[in-house]
Amino acid sequence: MGQLVAVILNVMLLLMVSLGLLQVHTVVQTENELMEVSAAVTKYISNRGGVNESSLQKEVRTLIARELAEKGFSLQEREMSVSVTRTHSAAPVLWSHADEFSLVLTIPYPGFTSWIPASADTLQVTRHGTINVMDYDL
């Protein structure tokens, strides 16, 4: 009887370890995809600037949808929260040369299984950048 209990415990341990590795792999893969999307968005904003905040938000959403579709990421656009904020601005309306911005992308914490408790409820990436486009280029 003791051998049966030992075998059951060993099988449970092997399952928990493999599920834990899959959980870690899922989180790392999702975080890498989020980092790649945030880098593309930061580069886009830096090289393009914008006429106003609402149009820039629309363009960023369109870019994210295109990036996710083209690269076949596991991220879902509807789950993603995007915030682009100017931290330093020269003109109140135009997002142009030397304006600094902060980009925050947030998604729900990915989970392979609910058996393993997650320490965080969201994954978040924050990037900072400077716009490299002059007013007259817009």
C-alpha positions in Angstrom: 0.0 0.0 0.0 2.9 2.3 0.7 4.2 1.9 -2.8 0.9 2.9 -4.3 0.9 6.1 -2.2 4.5 6.8 -3.2 3.7 6.3 -6.9 0.6 8.6 -6.6 2.7 11.3 -4.9 5.5 11.0 -7.5 3.0 11.4 -10.3 1.4 14.4 -8.7 4.8 16.0 -8.2 5.8 15.4 -11.8 2.5 16.9 -13.0 2.9 20.0 -10.8 6.5 20.6 -12.0 5.6 20.3 -15.7 2.5 22.5 -15.2 4.7 25.0 -13.4 7.2 25.0 -16.3 4.4 25.6 -18.8 3.1 28.4 -16.6 6.5 30.1 -16.6 6.9 29.6 -20.3 3.5 31.1 -21.0 4.2 34.2 -18.9 7.7 34.7 -20.4 6.4 34.3 -24.0 3.6 36.8 -23.4 5.9 39.3 -21.8 8.4 39.0 -24.7 5.5 39.6 -27.2 4.4 42.6 -25.2 7.9 44.0 -25.2 8.2 43.6 -28.9 4.8 45.4 -29.6 5.7 48.2 -27.2 9.1 48.7 -29.0 7.3 49.0 -32.3 4.8 51.5 -31.0 7.5 53.6 -29.3 9.5 53.7 -32.6 6.3 54.6 -34.5 5.5 57.5 -32.2 9.1 58.7 -32.1 9.3 58.8 -35.9 5.9 60.1 -36.6 4.7 62.5 -33.9 1.1 63.5 -34.1 -1.4 66.3 -34.6 -3.3 65.7 -31.4 -3.8 63.1 -28.7 -7.0 61.5 -29.9 -5.6 60.9 -33.5 -2.4 59.5 -32.0 -4.3 57.1 -29.9 -6.3 55.8 -32.9 -3.1 55.4 -34.9 -1.4 53.5 -32.1 -4.4 51.2 -31.8 -4.3 50.6 -35.6 -0.6 49.9 -35.4 -1.0 47.4 -32.6 -3.8 45.5 -34.5 -1.6 45.3 -37.5 1.5 44.1 -35.5 -0.5 41.4 -33.8 -2.1 40.2 -37.1 1.2 40.2 -39.1 3.4 38.5 -36.5 0.8 36.0 -35.3 1.2 36.8 -31.6 -0.9 35.2 -28.9 -1.8 38.6 -27.5 -5.4 39.8 -28.0 -5.9 43.4 -28.9 -9.2 43.6 -27.0 -7.4 42.6 -23.8 -4.7 45.2 -24.2 -4.8 48.6 -22.5 -2.8 51.4 -24.1 -1.9 54.7 -22.6 0.3 57.3 -24.3 1.1 60.4 -22.3 3.3 63.4 -23.0 5.6 64.0 -20.1 7.2 67.1 -21.6 5.7 69.3 -24.4 6.6 72.4 -26.3 3.3 73.0 -27.9 -0.1 72.3 -26.3 -1.6 70.5 -29.3 1.1 69.1 -31.6 3.2 66.2 -30.6 6.5 67.2 -32.3 10.3 67.6 -31.9 11.7 67.2 -28.4 8.4 66.3 -26.8 8.8 63.4 -24.5 6.2 60.7 -24.0 5.5 57.6 -21.9 3.9 54.5 -23.3 2.2 52.0 -21.0 0.9 48.7 -22.3 -1.1 46.5 -19.9 -2.6 43.1 -20.3 -4.2 40.6 -17.9 -1.7 38.2 -16.4 -1.5 35.1 -18.6 -2.1 31.7 -17.1 -1.7 28.2 -18.4 -3.7 26.8 -15.5 -5.6 28.1 -12.5 -4.0 25.5 -10.2 -0.9 27.6 -9.8 -1.7 30.9 -8.1 -0.5 34.0 -9.9 1.4 36.7 -8.0 0.2 39.5 -10.3 -3.0 40.3 -12.0 -1.6 42.2 -14.9 1.6 42.4 -17.0 2.7 45.9 -17.8 5.4 47.4 -20.0 6.4 51.1 -19.7 8.6 52.8 -22.3 9.7 56.4 -22.6 10.7 58.2 -25.8 11.3 61.5 -27.5 9.6 62.6 -30.7 12.0 63.2 -33.6 9.7 65.0 -36.0 9.6 68.8 -36.4 6.3 70.7 -36.4 6.5 71.5 -40.2 6.9 67.7 -41.0 3.5 67.0 -39.6 
